[in-house]
Amino acid sequence: MKNRSIIPLLVLCAVSLAACGGHEAVKPSSSAAAGGQGSQQGAETSGAGQAGGAQGSALGGQQQAATVVQHTVHFAFNSSHIDATNRAIVEANASYMSANPQVTVTLQGNTDERGTQEYNLALGERRAQAVKRMMVVLGVAGSRMTTISFGAERPVALGHDRAAWRLNRRVDFAYSGN
């Protein structure tokens, strides 16, 4: 009975991820700045991206028109390699940070439930560091980014199958100062 309540959550996550494929990059919402506090909020702020409010040109300066930035980079099993699809997500977040120099970010590395606690913490850290390295290459100062690994402690999908594991292998962007 417990697994039946998880299925709608997994379906919602999968649909949300699929819907984000063609959106342009932009300003993260303030809910992402909270940084995944609790697994329910983490599920709301990761993977699906967040819609920013209309900024309009009236705000001027470095504010951009309302679009969507995905706040989660996903990884293959046992990997910290950033593939082409996820590279675009990192590039969009780097563009946002370049346009908003007051913003800082914590890169939160996560893994699925498989593996030992020590291994998962190390893998989560490697994933967060890989994203940070790419952001630095893209022109974001390393001093504006911190990394942390949660290992398997903050899953966004609670299932014990491939679909859940795929969603939990990730790095979340947790912004502050925006």
N, CA and C atoms as a LAMMPS dump frame, in Angstrom:
ITEM: TIMESTEP
0
ITEM: NUMBER OF ATOMS
534
ITEM: BOX BOUNDS ff ff ff
-5.0000000000000000e+02 5.0000000000000000e+02
-5.0000000000000000e+02 5.0000000000000000e+02
-5.0000000000000000e+02 5.0000000000000000e+02
ITEM: ATOMS id mol type element x y z
1 1 1 N 0.827 -1.193 0
2 1 2 C 0 0 0
3 1 3 C 0.871 1.256 0
4 2 1 N 1.991 1.205 0.704
5 2 2 C 2.878 2.343 0.79
6 2 3 C 3.422 2.714 -0.591
7 3 1 N 3.771 1.734 -1.412
8 3 2 C 4.306 1.999 -2.741
9 3 3 C 3.283 2.638 -3.664
10 4 1 N 1.998 2.378 -3.475
11 4 2 C 0.968 2.975 -4.324
12 4 3 C 0.92 4.484 -4.172
13 5 1 N 1.217 4.997 -2.991
14 5 2 C 1.185 6.441 -2.789
15 5 3 C 2.384 7.131 -3.433
16 6 1 N 3.418 6.4 -3.719
17 6 2 C 4.613 6.96 -4.33
18 6 3 C 4.457 7.056 -5.843
19 7 1 N 3.685 6.189 -6.443
20 7 2 C 3.555 6.142 -7.894
21 7 3 C 3.072 7.48 -8.47
22 8 1 N 2.024 8.112 -7.914
23 8 2 C 1.625 9.411 -8.483
24 8 3 C 2.736 10.461 -8.394
25 9 1 N 3.538 10.437 -7.332
26 9 2 C 4.646 11.367 -7.196
27 9 3 C 5.675 11.131 -8.288
28 10 1 N 6.001 9.884 -8.558
29 10 2 C 6.966 9.566 -9.605
30 10 3 C 6.457 9.984 -10.976
31 11 1 N 5.189 9.743 -11.225
32 11 2 C 4.604 10.139 -12.509
33 11 3 C 4.663 11.656 -12.654
34 12 1 N 4.321 12.382 -11.598
35 12 2 C 4.37 13.834 -11.627
36 12 3 C 5.783 14.328 -11.903
37 13 1 N 6.77 13.734 -11.254
38 13 2 C 8.167 14.121 -11.477
39 13 3 C 8.573 13.855 -12.916
40 14 1 N 8.229 12.705 -13.446
41 14 2 C 8.603 12.352 -14.812
42 14 3 C 7.952 13.297 -15.818
43 15 1 N 6.687 13.61 -15.621
44 15 2 C 5.983 14.531 -16.521
45 15 3 C 6.6 15.921 -16.432
46 16 1 N 6.925 16.352 -15.234
47 16 2 C 7.533 17.668 -15.058
48 16 3 C 8.875 17.75 -15.754
49 17 1 N 9.689 16.712 -15.634
50 17 2 C 10.99 16.698 -16.294
51 17 3 C 10.835 16.734 -17.806
52 18 1 N 9.908 15.976 -18.329
53 18 2 C 9.699 15.942 -19.774
54 18 3 C 9.209 17.286 -20.289
55 19 1 N 8.426 17.985 -19.517
56 19 2 C 7.862 19.262 -19.948
57 19 3 C 8.906 20.363 -20.009
58 20 1 N 10.026 20.214 -19.353
59 20 2 C 11.028 21.272 -19.284
60 20 3 C 11.975 21.283 -20.464
61 21 1 N 11.928 20.31 -21.309
62 21 2 C 12.896 20.155 -22.372
63 21 3 C 13.131 21.358 -23.252
64 22 1 N 12.151 22.118 -23.666
65 22 2 C 12.343 23.148 -24.656
66 22 3 C 12.328 24.572 -24.15
67 23 1 N 12.407 24.804 -22.86
68 23 2 C 12.323 26.161 -22.33
69 23 3 C 13.668 26.86 -22.379
70 24 1 N 13.62 28.19 -22.436
71 24 2 C 14.834 28.983 -22.404
72 24 3 C 15.321 29.122 -20.97
73 25 1 N 16.572 29.533 -20.824
74 25 2 C 17.164 29.656 -19.507
75 25 3 C 16.851 31.002 -18.875
76 26 1 N 16.812 31.009 -17.503
77 26 2 C 16.63 32.286 -16.837
78 26 3 C 16.712 32.284 -15.332
79 27 1 N 16.165 33.327 -14.724
80 27 2 C 16.272 33.588 -13.3
81 27 3 C 15.558 32.55 -12.464
82 28 1 N 16.276 31.985 -11.503
83 28 2 C 15.641 31.032 -10.588
84 28 3 C 14.67 31.751 -9.665
85 29 1 N 13.693 31.011 -9.186
86 29 2 C 12.737 31.588 -8.25
87 29 3 C 13.28 31.555 -6.843
88 30 1 N 12.648 32.267 -5.957
89 30 2 C 13.097 32.313 -4.569
90 30 3 C 12.911 30.981 -3.872
91 31 1 N 11.995 30.134 -4.331
92 31 2 C 11.823 28.838 -3.677
93 31 3 C 13.041 27.964 -3.878
94 32 1 N 13.755 28.144 -4.976
95 32 2 C 14.971 27.373 -5.185
96 32 3 C 16.079 27.883 -4.288
97 33 1 N 16.025 29.152 -3.924
98 33 2 C 17.046 29.707 -3.052
99 33 3 C 17.01 29.066 -1.684
100 34 1 N 15.888 28.496 -1.305
101 34 2 C 15.794 27.852 -0.008
102 34 3 C 16.662 26.62 0.053
103 35 1 N 16.972 26.031 -1.09
104 35 2 C 17.965 24.989 -1.147
105 35 3 C 17.522 23.628 -0.691
106 36 1 N 16.362 23.202 -1.051
107 36 2 C 15.976 21.821 -0.802
108 36 3 C 15.839 21.492 0.666
109 37 1 N 15.182 22.292 1.435
110 37 2 C 14.991 22.007 2.836
111 37 3 C 13.876 21.004 2.98
112 38 1 N 14.234 19.798 3.332
113 38 2 C 13.247 18.732 3.436
114 38 3 C 13.024 18.112 2.079
115 39 1 N 12.687 16.839 2.069
116 39 2 C 12.574 16.148 0.798
117 39 3 C 11.368 16.609 -0.001
118 40 1 N 10.303 17.071 0.631
119 40 2 C 9.149 17.529 -0.132
120 40 3 C 9.49 18.808 -0.883
121 41 1 N 10.133 19.762 -0.219
122 41 2 C 10.509 20.984 -0.902
123 41 3 C 11.541 20.688 -1.963
124 42 1 N 12.47 19.786 -1.708
125 42 2 C 13.464 19.405 -2.7
126 42 3 C 12.788 18.889 -3.946
127 43 1 N 11.715 18.121 -3.793
128 43 2 C 10.998 17.599 -4.948
129 43 3 C 10.333 18.722 -5.713
130 44 1 N 9.922 19.768 -5.02
131 44 2 C 9.268 20.879 -5.69
132 44 3 C 10.26 21.755 -6.423
133 45 1 N 11.492 21.871 -5.929
134 45 2 C 12.428 22.812 -6.515
135 45 3 C 13.414 22.174 -7.453
136 46 1 N 13.485 20.872 -7.545
137 46 2 C 14.485 20.276 -8.409
138 46 3 C 13.855 19.576 -9.586
139 47 1 N 14.675 19.435 -10.618
140 47 2 C 14.266 18.673 -11.78
141 47 3 C 13.334 19.401 -12.703
142 48 1 N 12.279 19.96 -12.224
143 48 2 C 11.28 20.54 -13.102
144 48 3 C 11.591 21.975 -13.476
145 49 1 N 12.523 22.635 -12.812
146 49 2 C 12.792 24.036 -13.085
147 49 3 C 11.733 24.899 -12.424
148 50 1 N 12.015 26.183 -12.349
149 50 2 C 11.096 27.086 -11.69
150 50 3 C 10.784 28.237 -12.618
151 51 1 N 9.565 28.699 -12.608
152 51 2 C 9.178 29.843 -13.423
153 51 3 C 9.436 31.111 -12.643
154 52 1 N 10.151 32.048 -13.235
155 52 2 C 10.378 33.327 -12.589
156 52 3 C 9.233 34.254 -12.934
157 53 1 N 9.01 35.253 -12.116
158 53 2 C 7.975 36.228 -12.399
159 53 3 C 8.393 37.131 -13.539
160 54 1 N 7.455 37.833 -14.139
161 54 2 C 7.779 38.73 -15.246
162 54 3 C 8.641 39.859 -14.718
163 55 1 N 9.822 40.006 -15.274
164 55 2 C 10.742 41.041 -14.828
165 55 3 C 10.546 42.309 -15.646
166 56 1 N 10.355 42.149 -16.957
167 56 2 C 10.118 43.292 -17.822
168 56 3 C 11.315 44.197 -17.921
169 57 1 N 11.347 45.019 -18.949
170 57 2 C 12.46 45.929 -19.131
171 57 3 C 12.377 47.115 -18.191
172 58 1 N 11.233 47.33 -17.557
173 58 2 C 11.089 48.441 -16.623
174 58 3 C 12.025 48.3 -15.441
175 59 1 N 12.405 47.049 -15.083
176 59 2 C 13.33 46.847 -13.973
177 59 3 C 14.75 47.18 -14.387
178 60 1 N 15.027 47.104 -15.69
179 60 2 C 16.314 47.52 -16.221
180 60 3 C 17.474 46.721 -15.694
181 61 1 N 18.691 47.228 -15.913
182 61 2 C 19.902 46.608 -15.42
183 61 3 C 20.079 45.184 -15.887
184 62 1 N 20.419 44.333 -14.96
185 62 2 C 20.734 42.959 -15.29
186 62 3 C 19.546 42.029 -15.164
187 63 1 N 18.376 42.533 -14.841
188 63 2 C 17.186 41.692 -14.754
189 63 3 C 16.809 41.241 -16.152
190 64 1 N 16.366 40.001 -16.274
191 64 2 C 16.018 39.456 -17.568
192 64 3 C 14.527 39.177 -17.625
193 65 1 N 14.011 39.002 -18.859
194 65 2 C 12.598 38.66 -19.029
195 65 3 C 12.336 37.303 -18.399
196 66 1 N 11.076 37.086 -18.029
197 66 2 C 10.702 35.85 -17.351
198 66 3 C 10.897 34.652 -18.264
199 67 1 N 11.654 33.707 -17.788
200 67 2 C 11.84 32.434 -18.455
201 67 3 C 12.122 31.4 -17.381
202 68 1 N 12.612 30.264 -17.755
203 68 2 C 12.799 29.185 -16.8
204 68 3 C 14.252 28.711 -16.787
205 69 1 N 14.783 28.495 -15.598
206 69 2 C 16.085 27.867 -15.452
207 69 3 C 15.867 26.586 -14.67
208 70 1 N 16.377 25.51 -15.174
209 70 2 C 16.315 24.274 -14.408
210 70 3 C 17.382 24.329 -13.332
211 71 1 N 17.036 23.877 -12.14
212 71 2 C 17.939 23.96 -10.997
213 71 3 C 18.552 22.621 -10.652
214 72 1 N 18.464 21.662 -11.546
215 72 2 C 18.974 20.334 -11.25
216 72 3 C 19.708 19.769 -12.448
217 73 1 N 20.895 19.229 -12.181
218 73 2 C 21.687 18.519 -13.175
219 73 3 C 21.645 17.048 -12.79
220 74 1 N 21.287 16.192 -13.726
221 74 2 C 21.209 14.752 -13.45
222 74 3 C 22.428 14.018 -13.992
223 75 1 N 22.717 12.865 -13.407
224 75 2 C 23.898 12.09 -13.748
225 75 3 C 23.551 10.636 -14.008
226 76 1 N 24.408 9.982 -14.764
227 76 2 C 24.283 8.543 -14.993
228 76 3 C 24.727 7.806 -13.732
229 77 1 N 24.391 6.544 -13.646
230 77 2 C 24.77 5.709 -12.515
231 77 3 C 26.285 5.725 -12.322
232 78 1 N 26.716 5.943 -11.078
233 78 2 C 28.114 5.862 -10.688
234 78 3 C 28.993 6.829 -11.482
235 79 1 N 28.467 8.005 -11.82
236 79 2 C 29.194 8.931 -12.68
237 79 3 C 29.088 10.358 -12.163
238 80 1 N 30.13 11.137 -12.454
239 80 2 C 30.08 12.571 -12.206
240 80 3 C 30.288 13.326 -13.52
241 81 1 N 30.141 12.638 -14.645
242 81 2 C 30.266 13.24 -15.976
243 81 3 C 28.997 14.022 -16.312
244 82 1 N 29.18 15.236 -16.829
245 82 2 C 28.052 16.074 -17.223
246 82 3 C 27.842 15.89 -18.723
247 83 1 N 26.715 15.302 -19.092
248 83 2 C 26.436 15.05 -20.509
249 83 3 C 25.948 16.335 -21.19
250 84 1 N 25.719 16.258 -22.505
251 84 2 C 25.36 17.438 -23.297
252 84 3 C 24.062 18.086 -22.821
253 85 1 N 23.057 17.295 -22.514
254 85 2 C 21.78 17.849 -22.056
255 85 3 C 21.963 18.628 -20.763
256 86 1 N 22.687 18.053 -19.834
257 86 2 C 22.894 18.706 -18.543
258 86 3 C 23.915 19.836 -18.626
259 87 1 N 24.794 19.78 -19.609
260 87 2 C 25.732 20.878 -19.839
261 87 3 C 24.946 22.161 -20.152
262 88 1 N 23.87 22.046 -20.918
263 88 2 C 23.044 23.215 -21.232
264 88 3 C 22.417 23.807 -19.968
265 89 1 N 22.052 22.956 -19.02
266 89 2 C 21.487 23.436 -17.754
267 89 3 C 22.546 24.196 -16.964
268 90 1 N 23.768 23.676 -16.923
269 90 2 C 24.859 24.362 -16.229
270 90 3 C 25.139 25.701 -16.905
271 91 1 N 25.153 25.717 -18.23
272 91 2 C 25.396 26.962 -18.968
273 91 3 C 24.324 28.011 -18.661
274 92 1 N 23.067 27.597 -18.582
275 92 2 C 21.986 28.531 -18.271
276 92 3 C 22.154 29.116 -16.868
277 93 1 N 22.536 28.291 -15.913
278 93 2 C 22.747 28.779 -14.55
279 93 3 C 23.973 29.681 -14.478
280 94 1 N 25.02 29.376 -15.251
281 94 2 C 26.204 30.241 -15.301
282 94 3 C 25.846 31.592 -15.894
283 95 1 N 25.007 31.606 -16.92
284 95 2 C 24.561 32.872 -17.523
285 95 3 C 23.789 33.703 -16.509
286 96 1 N 22.921 33.041 -15.768
287 96 2 C 22.157 33.75 -14.743
288 96 3 C 23.094 34.368 -13.708
289 97 1 N 24.065 33.605 -13.254
290 97 2 C 24.989 34.125 -12.24
291 97 3 C 25.849 35.252 -12.798
292 98 1 N 26.249 35.153 -14.061
293 98 2 C 27.043 36.22 -14.677
294 98 3 C 26.24 37.513 -14.763
295 99 1 N 24.946 37.403 -15.019
296 99 2 C 24.082 38.572 -15.125
297 99 3 C 23.679 39.127 -13.763
298 100 1 N 23.907 38.37 -12.709
299 100 2 C 23.485 38.768 -11.358
300 100 3 C 24.637 38.557 -10.381
301 101 1 N 25.591 39.488 -10.345
302 101 2 C 26.813 39.293 -9.55
303 101 3 C 26.607 39.228 -8.043
304 102 1 N 25.437 39.622 -7.539
305 102 2 C 25.174 39.554 -6.105
306 102 3 C 24.762 38.157 -5.659
307 103 1 N 24.453 37.282 -6.606
308 103 2 C 23.941 35.953 -6.306
309 103 3 C 25.08 34.982 -6.011
310 104 1 N 24.876 34.141 -5.004
311 104 2 C 25.778 33.021 -4.727
312 104 3 C 24.966 31.74 -4.803
313 105 1 N 25.665 30.616 -4.897
314 105 2 C 24.957 29.34 -5.03
315 105 3 C 25.68 28.259 -4.235
316 106 1 N 24.882 27.379 -3.668
317 106 2 C 25.406 26.156 -3.071
318 106 3 C 25.02 25.019 -4.006
319 107 1 N 26.02 24.268 -4.431
320 107 2 C 25.807 23.127 -5.311
321 107 3 C 25.694 21.888 -4.438
322 108 1 N 24.499 21.291 -4.428
323 108 2 C 24.185 20.197 -3.514
324 108 3 C 24.233 18.864 -4.263
325 109 1 N 25.267 18.065 -3.983
326 109 2 C 25.425 16.772 -4.638
327 109 3 C 24.585 15.699 -3.973
328 110 1 N 23.934 14.867 -4.781
329 110 2 C 23.063 13.805 -4.291
330 110 3 C 23.285 12.528 -5.085
331 111 1 N 22.936 11.414 -4.472
332 111 2 C 23.06 10.109 -5.119
333 111 3 C 21.778 9.322 -4.89
334 112 1 N 21.68 8.184 -5.561
335 112 2 C 20.57 7.295 -5.251
336 112 3 C 20.922 6.477 -4.006
337 113 1 N 20.038 5.623 -3.59
338 113 2 C 20.181 4.908 -2.322
339 113 3 C 21.196 3.77 -2.343
340 114 1 N 21.626 3.371 -3.523
341 114 2 C 22.557 2.243 -3.616
342 114 3 C 23.96 2.675 -3.217
343 115 1 N 24.729 1.811 -2.63
344 115 2 C 26.095 2.118 -2.208
345 115 3 C 26.16 2.437 -0.728
346 116 1 N 27.375 2.441 -0.22
347 116 2 C 27.57 2.755 1.195
348 116 3 C 27.431 4.255 1.429
349 117 1 N 27.236 4.629 2.668
350 117 2 C 27.116 6.043 3.001
351 117 3 C 28.384 6.803 2.604
352 118 1 N 29.536 6.237 2.891
353 118 2 C 30.807 6.888 2.568
354 118 3 C 30.963 7.07 1.067
355 119 1 N 30.653 6.016 0.305
356 119 2 C 30.77 6.087 -1.144
357 119 3 C 29.818 7.146 -1.699
358 120 1 N 28.581 7.147 -1.233
359 120 2 C 27.595 8.091 -1.74
360 120 3 C 27.958 9.536 -1.403
361 121 1 N 28.499 9.784 -0.217
362 121 2 C 28.932 11.139 0.123
363 121 3 C 30.066 11.591 -0.794
364 122 1 N 31.008 10.692 -1.068
365 122 2 C 32.121 11.028 -1.967
366 122 3 C 31.624 11.266 -3.393
367 123 1 N 30.721 10.433 -3.879
368 123 2 C 30.179 10.601 -5.228
369 123 3 C 29.376 11.897 -5.337
370 124 1 N 28.577 12.21 -4.336
371 124 2 C 27.835 13.47 -4.334
372 124 3 C 28.769 14.664 -4.387
373 125 1 N 29.884 14.591 -3.67
374 125 2 C 30.87 15.674 -3.69
375 125 3 C 31.531 15.779 -5.065
376 126 1 N 31.881 14.65 -5.674
377 126 2 C 32.465 14.681 -7.025
378 126 3 C 31.501 15.315 -8.019
379 127 1 N 30.234 15.017 -7.904
380 127 2 C 29.229 15.6 -8.801
381 127 3 C 29.141 17.111 -8.601
382 128 1 N 29.072 17.553 -7.349
383 128 2 C 28.999 18.99 -7.071
384 128 3 C 30.258 19.708 -7.568
385 129 1 N 31.42 19.104 -7.365
386 129 2 C 32.678 19.697 -7.828
387 129 3 C 32.742 19.76 -9.355
388 130 1 N 32.194 18.75 -10.034
389 130 2 C 32.178 18.754 -11.503
390 130 3 C 31.351 19.932 -12.021
391 131 1 N 30.208 20.186 -11.396
392 131 2 C 29.372 21.321 -11.792
393 131 3 C 30.108 22.625 -11.498
394 132 1 N 30.739 22.708 -10.342
395 132 2 C 31.482 23.931 -9.985
396 132 3 C 32.607 24.188 -10.979
397 133 1 N 33.36 23.156 -11.35
398 133 2 C 34.447 23.327 -12.325
399 133 3 C 33.907 23.872 -13.643
400 134 1 N 32.791 23.32 -14.099
401 134 2 C 32.216 23.79 -15.356
402 134 3 C 31.761 25.242 -15.237
403 135 1 N 31.168 25.604 -14.109
404 135 2 C 30.724 26.985 -13.903
405 135 3 C 31.924 27.94 -13.923
406 136 1 N 33.041 27.534 -13.334
407 136 2 C 34.251 28.363 -13.341
408 136 3 C 34.751 28.54 -14.771
409 137 1 N 34.772 27.462 -15.544
410 137 2 C 35.18 27.546 -16.952
411 137 3 C 34.275 28.511 -17.711
412 138 1 N 33.011 28.558 -17.337
413 138 2 C 32.034 29.434 -17.993
414 138 3 C 32.073 30.869 -17.456
415 139 1 N 33.001 31.176 -16.544
416 139 2 C 33.218 32.544 -16.103
417 139 3 C 32.662 32.93 -14.753
418 140 1 N 32.113 31.988 -14
419 140 2 C 31.595 32.297 -12.67
420 140 3 C 32.73 32.125 -11.656
421 141 1 N 32.926 33.123 -10.817
422 141 2 C 33.996 33.057 -9.812
423 141 3 C 33.736 31.915 -8.835
424 142 1 N 34.763 31.119 -8.593
425 142 2 C 34.652 30.002 -7.66
426 142 3 C 34.258 30.438 -6.267
427 143 1 N 34.598 31.666 -5.891
428 143 2 C 34.264 32.179 -4.557
429 143 3 C 32.768 32.417 -4.377
430 144 1 N 32.009 32.408 -5.457
431 144 2 C 30.558 32.598 -5.376
432 144 3 C 29.82 31.273 -5.251
433 145 1 N 30.568 30.171 -5.227
434 145 2 C 29.952 28.847 -5.179
435 145 3 C 30.523 28.042 -4.029
436 146 1 N 29.657 27.304 -3.348
437 146 2 C 30.091 26.328 -2.358
438 146 3 C 29.486 24.991 -2.757
439 147 1 N 30.127 23.929 -2.306
440 147 2 C 29.618 22.59 -2.605
441 147 3 C 29.351 21.848 -1.306
442 148 1 N 28.384 20.97 -1.364
443 148 2 C 28.066 20.092 -0.246
444 148 3 C 27.52 18.795 -0.819
445 149 1 N 27.781 17.714 -0.142
446 149 2 C 27.235 16.425 -0.565
447 149 3 C 26.269 15.924 0.492
448 150 1 N 25.095 15.545 0.034
449 150 2 C 24.112 14.924 0.912
450 150 3 C 24.058 13.42 0.69
451 151 1 N 24.832 12.918 -0.264
452 151 2 C 24.785 11.491 -0.552
453 151 3 C 23.369 11.076 -0.897
454 152 1 N 22.879 10.043 -0.233
455 152 2 C 21.524 9.532 -0.491
456 152 3 C 20.507 10.054 0.519
457 153 1 N 20.89 11.04 1.328
458 153 2 C 20.045 11.484 2.444
459 153 3 C 18.859 12.357 2.054
460 154 1 N 18.855 12.945 0.861
461 154 2 C 17.764 13.84 0.461
462 154 3 C 17.174 13.429 -0.893
463 155 1 N 16.528 12.303 -0.942
464 155 2 C 15.946 11.87 -2.221
465 155 3 C 14.743 12.734 -2.595
466 156 1 N 14.562 12.946 -3.894
467 156 2 C 13.351 13.62 -4.366
468 156 3 C 12.318 12.593 -4.802
469 157 1 N 12.768 11.378 -5.081
470 157 2 C 11.874 10.27 -5.423
471 157 3 C 12.126 9.164 -4.407
472 158 1 N 11.07 8.708 -3.772
473 158 2 C 11.215 7.773 -2.661
474 158 3 C 11.127 6.305 -3.063
475 159 1 N 10.991 6.009 -4.331
476 159 2 C 10.874 4.627 -4.776
477 159 3 C 12.199 3.883 -4.706
478 160 1 N 12.126 2.598 -4.948
479 160 2 C 13.307 1.741 -4.921
480 160 3 C 13.454 1.063 -6.275
481 161 1 N 13.4 1.867 -7.326
482 161 2 C 13.491 1.333 -8.68
483 161 3 C 14.301 2.293 -9.553
484 162 1 N 14.521 1.901 -10.803
485 162 2 C 15.352 2.696 -11.712
486 162 3 C 14.839 4.122 -11.898
487 163 1 N 13.535 4.278 -11.981
488 163 2 C 12.97 5.618 -12.186
489 163 3 C 13.304 6.538 -11.005
490 164 1 N 13.154 6.039 -9.813
491 164 2 C 13.47 6.84 -8.621
492 164 3 C 14.972 7.098 -8.535
493 165 1 N 15.757 6.073 -8.781
494 165 2 C 17.212 6.242 -8.704
495 165 3 C 17.693 7.296 -9.696
496 166 1 N 17.118 7.291 -10.908
497 166 2 C 17.509 8.257 -11.94
498 166 3 C 17.253 9.681 -11.471
499 167 1 N 16.135 9.929 -10.819
500 167 2 C 15.799 11.27 -10.34
501 167 3 C 16.672 11.709 -9.167
502 168 1 N 17.182 10.777 -8.405
503 168 2 C 17.958 11.107 -7.21
504 168 3 C 19.443 11.331 -7.491
505 169 1 N 19.924 10.938 -8.655
506 169 2 C 21.335 11.151 -9.026
507 169 3 C 21.441 12.551 -9.617
508 170 1 N 21.801 13.538 -8.759
509 170 2 C 21.676 14.918 -9.196
510 170 3 C 22.553 15.877 -8.399
511 171 1 N 22.667 17.096 -8.939
512 171 2 C 23.181 18.254 -8.214
513 171 3 C 22.107 19.323 -8.31
514 172 1 N 21.709 19.861 -7.154
515 172 2 C 20.718 20.926 -7.094
516 172 3 C 21.434 22.262 -6.896
517 173 1 N 20.939 23.305 -7.564
518 173 2 C 21.431 24.671 -7.38
519 173 3 C 20.569 25.336 -6.32
520 174 1 N 21.177 25.767 -5.224
521 174 2 C 20.45 26.473 -4.157
522 174 3 C 21.004 27.901 -4.084
523 175 1 N 20.234 28.84 -4.641
524 175 2 C 20.677 30.23 -4.738
525 175 3 C 20.394 31.024 -3.479
526 176 1 N 21.221 32.049 -3.27
527 176 2 C 20.974 33.037 -2.227
528 176 3 C 21.481 34.387 -2.711
529 177 1 N 20.969 35.428 -2.12
530 177 2 C 21.403 36.771 -2.472
531 177 3 C 20.693 37.361 -3.675
532 178 1 N 19.583 36.739 -4.116
533 178 2 C 18.886 37.29 -5.293
534 178 3 C 17.644 38.015 -4.913
